[in-house]
Amino acid sequence: MTQPNRILVLFAHPALHKSRINSQLIRAIANLDSVTVNDLYERYPDFDIDIEREQQLLVNHEIVVFQHPFYWYSSPAILKEWQDLVLEYGFAYGHNGTALHGKKFLSAVSTGGTKQAYCREGYNYYTLRELLTPFEQTARLCGMEYLPPFVVYGTHETTNAEQIEHHADHYRTVITALRDNQINWDILPKLHRINQDLERAIVTPEVAPHA
Amino acid sequence: MHNEGFFFQAFIYLTAAVLSVPIAKRLGLGSVLGYLIAGVIIGPFVLGLVGRQQEDVMHFAEFGVVMMLFLIGLELQPALLWRLRGPILGLGGLQVVVTTGAIALIAFLVGQPWQMAIAIGMALALSSTAIVLQTLNEKGLMKTEAGQASFSVLLFQDIAVIPMLALMPLLSRGASETVFASNAVILVAAETSSSLSGWQQTLLVIGIVAGIIIVGRFLMRPVFRFIADTHLREMFTATALLLVVGTALAMQTVGLSPALGTFVAGVVLAESEYRHELETDIEPFKGLLLGLFFISVGASIDFNVLFRQPLFILGLVLGLIVLKGLILFVLGRFFEQSLSQNLLFATALAQGGEFGFVLFSFAQQSNVLPPSITAPLVVVVALSMGLTPLMMIVNEQLIQPQFRSLGEGDRQPDDIDDGETPVILAGFGRFGQVVGRLLIANGFRATILDHDPSHIEMLRKFGYKVFYGDSSRIDLLHAAGAQDAKLFVVAIDDPNKALHTIDMVRKHFPHLKILARAIDRRHSYELIRKGVEVIERETFESSLMMGIEALKLLGYRAYRAHRAARTFRKHDIQAMHDMAYLHGDESGLVARSHQLSSDLREILQSDDYDLPHEIDHAWDTTDRQQDVS
């Protein structure tokens, strides 16, 4: 078995004490080996981001995850600040900015609206993938491979603890599979979300060719 | 002393002090003059509330001088003392010798035998350590050039008293009484133990001084630690007093000045970690005893002698002050003091001193001087002491301002050669430093004003452009380029001085934006009402930071703690501005204060997470969840 992928989770939730979904998702993966959770609001409550540290973290990981609630069709403010400061010209993009080349990028978002809200007929009009294009293009410009996002829809309606537990399980499964290279990479581009069909997205160890 | 008598006496002295000192202080006369006036009022001449026993009181109170020297020693690091050796020996030595000689010569010329003339010269050459140091301290002049010079001279005089006392019996014309100045033992020990030969005596003296240094250096620290560990505050005070009294006793036993001994003990302990503790413990005793001493000096002025020959006595007082002052002035010039400093120096030390009383009484007992001579001279010394604070006020109010208009101040404000700077920073202590360093780190030039010479010297070593001067003075502000600057940062730690400075700046340089450090809430109110643009309470932001850390340790996420603190901050600042305009109406203030705190409490408790609703409704999905369901 090859080296596990190291995964950096940039986690942004400004009011985790009110969170029902993200708090469970992050808990599900926080203690996994080779997974580094970078809790941005906790580390930089005054938005004074340590650029050098953040860039070093990026360099030290193969997969970058942005985990956050989907606020106003984007990330909470600190993650934008993080992008503005850390993804510097010459580091992340530009002529010599190749530090992130070849890495993989995953958005892990939760939305209040249901899946039906994110289509031409819904009140959000655009699909989530369309709305995530700024992140997708950011990844592309940085030479990273953009993976289909991990999405939890309809959190306003998700009140049942079992349901939440279910999402958390999926999240852990996805992250673990990414770490252990048990992803069916050929299928991925065809998926709208990475957690839309875990059976297909993930190669179970039993059937994995190199297991 | 009967108990009733004791209580009555204590009542009289305390009443006199409590009534007259604050009034004198209010009138700008200083506490020393207040005490002296109180003494005159309760003394035999005016109210006659204290009689003969006040002399005993005075000798007892002289112990205050001993304590004062201990405290002065505590303030003096050995290195600083070493640096002062030139002025102490040179300036002090010359002052004593020249003044003694001059007065003795005059006395001799008017027909006194040479022995008596020398005795008078010695007694009058001494100045009043108590009055001068207390007054200089009160006016904050101790660290000026003149203050240091005065201190040096006084220290030398305190040492010189001992050989003077030893010399006195040699001047005796008749069979000297074997009784020594027993009354004076507290201030100056004159009893040279006759049973010991000269070299034994010398060895004993060296041994005692070495003992003080060794004990102070090595033994006192563990002792203080041991005492401090008992956590009995009064035990520490008792130990401190024991140290002073013990040192005084030891010095007295070998015929040395207790004042000098405690001074040495103070210097030895100046570098110990218990220095401030000792200072705070001894300070009140010293203050009260010194006050008592000044009162008794006031009460001892025999106005009968004065009124029998008023012109003669006043003439002597004037002559003494002028002569001493002149000698001091010439010596000061010789030691290259600036004119204004030199005038302060000469005015400060031109009086006779408490050691003069001692020497006169001793000379009388040794049959050197007859009472007919000592009586008027004691009055002269007392009057000259009483006049000292007045003369210093005259010097300060009338003479020194002349120099200011010439551009010469107490210490000459430095020439400010810094070119134009956009920022003037007044006060470079723990607050101003941060402001200044931040500005300088970002490439802004700032003209920094401070009034602590030692501080400035250190900062200059590190390359900061710091200038000596009182920031409330218009001429200095001109020199600092206030007319071309943009910002004026008031970072001084004296709230009233800050307000005064702001008034001056407002009046003369209205274009300057003022940023002020507020010491506390009250100070903030005054600054707000003055319309100061930027006000920062000196402890507020750091307290908030501490609060944030506490919240985090109590389980809050960092960002939430920060937001809670920001919200709190906003409310507090708003409340402060509201309160500022109610200040003065005490009842309204109290009511408003209650209202505001209950407002705040309400706001903070208004929802489940203890934060004002309007602000932290953010990221709350409860309503939407309810909408959906």
Boltz contact constraints between the chains, C-beta under 6 A:
constraints:
  - contact:
      token1: [A, 14]
      token2: [B, 559]
      max_distance: 6.0
  - contact:
      token1: [A, 14]
      token2: [B, 619]
      max_distance: 6.0
  - contact:
      token1: [A, 15]
      token2: [B, 619]
      max_distance: 6.0
  - contact:
      token1: [A, 16]
      token2: [B, 557]
      max_distance: 6.0
  - contact:
      token1: [A, 18]
      token2: [B, 620]
      max_distance: 6.0
  - contact:
      token1: [A, 41]
      token2: [B, 559]
      max_distance: 6.0
  - contact:
      token1: [A, 42]
      token2: [B, 557]
      max_distance: 6.0
  - contact:
      token1: [A, 42]
      token2: [B, 558]
      max_distance: 6.0
  - contact:
      token1: [A, 45]
      token2: [B, 558]
      max_distance: 6.0
  - contact:
      token1: [A, 45]
      token2: [B, 559]
      max_distance: 6.0
  - contact:
      token1: [A, 45]
      token2: [B, 562]
      max_distance: 6.0
  - contact:
      token1: [A, 156]
      token2: [B, 624]
      max_distance: 6.0
  - contact:
      token1: [A, 156]
      token2: [B, 625]
      max_distance: 6.0
  - contact:
      token1: [A, 156]
      token2: [B, 628]
      max_distance: 6.0
  - contact:
      token1: [A, 157]
      token2: [B, 628]
      max_distance: 6.0
